[in-house]
């Protein structure tokens, strides 16, 4: 999408280009370890490892095969490997995820594909969003009936 004056505008759920720390466009391939601050968006191909305390966005054309450890991971493209979201993981409509997910919060939109394991780990950052429901003790049926 082009704005006035030929300046390219990138919009990602309220983010603009100024909010991005880095961007890997379609047609770009990277093999190795990626570390970044703030927000990074991948629309190309990445294989390896991604580490950040902040937000990773995998766009529609993004293809990631990696061990990911980030604060927030928002996926609309294709991801395989292991994903750890310290705050949350978002599988958005159109995403294809074959991975082991580890996060205190998980959002899966209608139209997202997920195959793999999921571990919901309590975390200090997730304290405000924790459920007040007591867990069902092991050995008890999950469904109560007459």
Secondary structure, DSSP 8 states (H G I E B T S, - for coil): -B-GGG-B---BTTB-GGGEEEEE-TT-EEEEEEE-SSEEEE-SEEEEEEE-SSEEEE-TT-EEEEEEEEEEEEESSEEEEEEEEEEEEEE-TT-EEEEEEEES-EEE-TT-EEES-EE----GGGGGG--------TTS-SS---
